[in-house]
Structure formats: structure tokens, C-alpha cells
Amino acid sequence: MSKIIYKVKRRLIRKRNIAKRTLLKQLIQEKVQAQKHFQSQLQLQNQMQSQLQTQIQNQSQAQAQVQSQLQNQSQLQAQLQGQAQAQEQLQAQLQAQVQAQSQQQAQLQATLQAQSAKETLSKIGNPVVKVTNNLNKVNSPLVAISSFRALVGDDVDIKLPIGGVAKVFYPLVSFDLGNEFDPVTSTFIPKVSGVYSINAQVNFTRSPEFFSVISTVYVRIAINGILGDIDDDTRVNLGNPNQGSSTGQTSQVSEILQLNAGDTVEVFLLGRFFRFDNGTPLPLDGRLFGGSFSGARQISPK
């Protein structure tokens, strides 16, 4: 009887142990599955965080691009505004030049009309000759207006060799109605033969190291490279050391010339200078602080 009870107890214990082991295995499996599920969720979260960081970086890059585009647009707008201002200034300058040329043309036409009136009065007692002063008509007996004026500028170096001449340049053109003056070479080339009034002026001063030099300066007009005669009226005596700082003078010449079409008219500066103490000839360095070169065609037939 006791053996039977013992066997029954053993069977019960085995069944209980088997149940425990089965339950333990189930728990372990569930734990493993739970860990796998947790790791899967953790990986999913990491992926989501990585995607979120990528989106944030893309947004930052997009914002940087937008800011760069805005800066470029601002710079472009500033450039366009600067160009617009420059164009407005240029238009204002052009309008001012056009107005100045219109005024000069009006003055020149008034001068031509006055000269025509004088010529008409001088012919009293002679047969009446009808003169048409309409310069714009193709069949007019008179030719188109020819007039120019150019300036030296301020503070321009010039060197006069011993016994030689130096060409004077007038690069600043005030007006050139006939398009006959070349500012690069400072040469007037008339397109039509006739009588012209030519005027040249130079404001000259010696360099300080030449204050002890007796200097005489002449302005001369050259036609086709040939210098005109020296006129005492164009002479400027710059003096000697006893004259102190009086070293700047103005020399000018005015001529009425018969020119042919294609002649070249230029201005030269002639210097005669020597040391005050022994009369030794010397070259002379100086500066031009102004001057003008101008001309106009007188009323005359073609």
C-alpha cells in the first residue's frame, strides 16, 4: 500500500516538474520574443530619428539656399538701382550737353546774321545782291556751320627742348559743330575751303627749379606742319630771378587764315630761355594750367 502511494506521489511530482519546465520554457520564449519586439521597435525609432535628422538637414540646406537667393536678389536689385542712377546721370549730362550745343549754335547763328548784316550795309551804293542765310538748305550758296573749341585742362606737364618747340594738346572738347577737330591729335582739319578765324591760348608756368632762368615763350599756329611767323604780340617774358615768384603768364594768338579742305591746323609752344648768370641755353620744364584752341569759318562762298 505504501509503495502504491509512493509511486503515485512520484508521478505527481514528475507531472508537476514537467509543467514547471513547460511553463518556464514558455516564459523564456515570451521574454525572447518581447526582447526581439523591443529591439525591432528600437531600430524603428532609430530609423525614424535618422529620417527626421535627414529632413531637418534638408530643411536647413533649403533655408540656406533661400537665404542665398534672397541675398543674390538684393545684390542684383542694388546693381540695377546703381545702373538706373548711372543712366539717369548720363541722360542728364547728355541733355545738358545738347542744351549747351543748342545755345552755342544759336549764338553762332546770331553772329553769322550780324556779320551778314554788316556786309549788306557795306554794299550800299552797289547793285543789290540777294543773300540767303539759310544754312540748312541744300541749294544754299553758303556752306554748313564749321566751329569748334577745345581746352587744355589743368596742371599738364610740358617739356621745351633747346631751341625747339612742343605741341600743345587740347583733349577737352567743348563743342565741334562740323566734326572737324580730333581731340587725340589736337588737330583741326576743315572739310570745306574758306576763310577761318583761329584762336589759341596757353597758360604756362615754369617748374620751380627753373625760376633762375630767363624765359620767353611764344604760341604759334602751324598749318600742314609749317609754323607761322613769330608775332611779338604772342610773346610772354617769364622774367629773371629778380622777379620772384611771378612765373605764370598767358600767351595767345589770333589769326584770320585762308584754309583749304584737308589742311591740318595745330598749336605749338616755342621757348627761348637761358641762364641768368652766364647766358647758357637750356631746356625748360613747365606746366600748363589752362588754355583753349578754337576756330570758326567766316561767311564766304563755297
Buried (B, 14 or more C-beta within 10 A) or exposed (E): EEEEEEEEEEEEEEEEEEEEEEEEEEEEEEEEEEEEEEEEEEEEEEEEEEEEEEEEEEEEEEEEEEEEEEEEEEEEEEEEEEEEEEEEEEEEEEEEEEEEBEEBBEEBEEEBEEEBEEEEEEEEEEEEEEBEBEBEEEEBEBBEBBBBBBBBBEEBEBEBEEEEBBEBBBEEBBBBBBEBBBBEEBBBBBBBBBEBBBBBBBBBBBBEEBBEBBBBBBBBBBBEEEBBEBBEEBBBEBBBEEEEEEBBBBBBBBBEBEBEEEBBBBBBBBBBBBBBEEEEEBBBBBBBBBBBBBBBBEBEEE
